[in-house]
Amino acid sequence: MSGFVTPSDLINDSSLQIAHIDLKKASQFYEDTGKNFLALGSFRLGKSGFKVALNGEITTNGISVAEFNKIQNYSFGIRFNDDEDLAAMEKLTEVVSKFISENDSADWDLLSPIKDDKMYIKLKTTSDKKRFNVASNLKLDPKKVADSPITRGQKVQVIGELGVYCNLIDKKAGITFAARKIVFAEEEEL
């Protein structure tokens, strides 16, 4: 499939499936070796990968920084322009739930990517930690997040890829989103 799809486009596509993850095999490998406690997969439309476009507005004051296991984590919040996209992200969690129930008899906690009608977009850094590993029309610097040119209420389009994670230890699963490109509306466009 060429171009981008919105979350609501995905839910209406009957070829949507979870691929590249064998939960039974991953669980057995973890049980046998104690290694690889995360099983990761991706969403596909038939056999094709796709990129998702999230359209909305920034809900945080710039880029938020939090430390987890002594590692800096960067993110910003987005509220979708379209309520159907918000509902679709919740329905994608149901797709994950169905996949897990078909592949594992244990009780799993499903975590939604939506918190208080917002989704938080994580910004990963390059291995040298000198820049964010995402294309953007504005200069974003992990060393100068306080100087970030993004503000609450600013329009944004985030293009990325959806995935699935299953934590075999905690029996928690959910949706991942890897941002690849971010286009912020600049002041004169607001």
N, C-alpha and C positions, 0 to 999 in steps of 0.2 A: 504494500500500500504506500503510495507516495503522499507527501505532505504531512500535515499534522491532524490529529483528531482531538476532540475535546472529551472529557470524561463522559458526558452524556451521549456522545456518538458511540463510545465503546459499549455501553450498557445495551444499546439497541442493536448491536452487531452479534448475530448468532454464532459467528466463528470465533468469538472471544474464548481463550483457553489459557490455562497455566502450563508452561513448558519448562523444560530443562531442570526438573526437580523430581526425584524419585524418593518420596518420603519414607517408604518402607526400607529401601536400600540404605538411605542415609541413617535412619534409626538403627538398623542392624550394624552398620559400620561403627557408629558411635558406641553402641553397646559392646561391641567386640574390642575396640581399640581405645576408647575414651577420647578420641580425637574428632575434630570437626563437629562441634555441637550446633553449628548453624547450617541449615539446609537452605539454599538460595535458588530461586527460580525467576522466571520472567513471564509477563503476559504476552500473548501472541494473538494476532488475528489470522486464524488458519495457521499457516506455516510462516507468516511474515511478521517481522518486528515492526514497530511503529514508534513514533514520537508523539507525546501528548502535549498539547498547548493549554496551559492554565492562564486564564485572563482574570485580572482583578486589581485590587489596590493594596498597597502596603499597610499593615496594621501595627507595625512596630516603629519606634523612633530609631531609624537606621538599622544597622546590623547588630544583633544581640550576640554577646559573647558569654559562654558558660564553660566551666571546666568540668570534665568528666574523666576520671581515672588519670588525672594530671595531664590531660590533653585538652587544648583549647578547641571548642566547638563554636562554629559561627552559623547564624541563621537569621532569617527575617520572616515575618508573618504575612500571609496573603489572605484576603477575603475575596472569594470568587464574585465576578460580575453576575453570573447566572446561577440562580438557585438550583437549577436542574443539574449543573456540574457538581454542586455540593452534595446533592442527594445521590448522584452517580458514584461519587467517591465512597459513600457509605455502602452502596450496593456492591461495589468491588470487594469490600470486606466480606460480604455475603458469598461472593464467588470463592474467596479463599476458604471460608468456613465449609462450603460444600466440598471443595477439593480435599480438605483435611478429613472431613467425616467419611469420605469415600476411601481414604488411604490409611486411617489410623483410628483405632477404637477408643483411645484415651480422650479425656476431657481437655480441651485447649482453651486458653484465653485469647480472644482475638482483639487486637489493639487497632483502633481506627486512626488513620492519619489526620483526622479532623478533630480539633480541640476547640470548643466554644465557637463553632462556625468558622474557624480559621484553619489554615494549613501552614505549617512551618517548613520553609525551604532551607535545607542544610546546604551550606557552602563549604565544600571540601577544598583543602589547600593542596598545592603540588607537593611533592616529596621534600623539596627544599624549604617549604613553608613561606616562600616569598610572594606567592600570588595565589588567587583562587583558581581552581581548576574548572572554570566555566567561562564561556565567551560572554561579554557584556558590552553594551554601548556606553557605559559609564565606567570610569576607572575605580575599581574596588581594590583596596589594599588591606590584607590581614594585619599588617603592622600599624595601620592608621584607621581603624574602624570608626573612631570618633569623628574623623573627617569625611566619612562616607557621604556622598552626594544624594542619598536617598532619604525620603521623609514619609511620615505617616500620611496616608491619603493619596500618595502618588500612584498613578496607574502603572501596571507592569504586566508583561507577558513572560511566562517562564516556560521554556520548552525542555522536555526531558523524557526520561524513560521510567516506566513503572515496573516494579519487581515485587517479589514475594520473599519473605523470610520466615523461617520456622526455627525457633530456639528449642532444640531437642531436650535440653536440661529443664528449663522452666515451663515447657509446653505453652509457649506464647508465640503467636504468629501475627503477621500483619503485612501491610503494603509499604514498599520503599519507593522513593522517588529520587532519581538522580538527575539534578539540573544540568543541562548541557549548554543552554543559551538563555540569557536574560536580557529583555529589552525594556528599559525604564522609559516612561514618558518624561521628557525634559520639561523644565519650568514653562517654557513658552507654549508647550503643547497642552498644559493643564488648563 
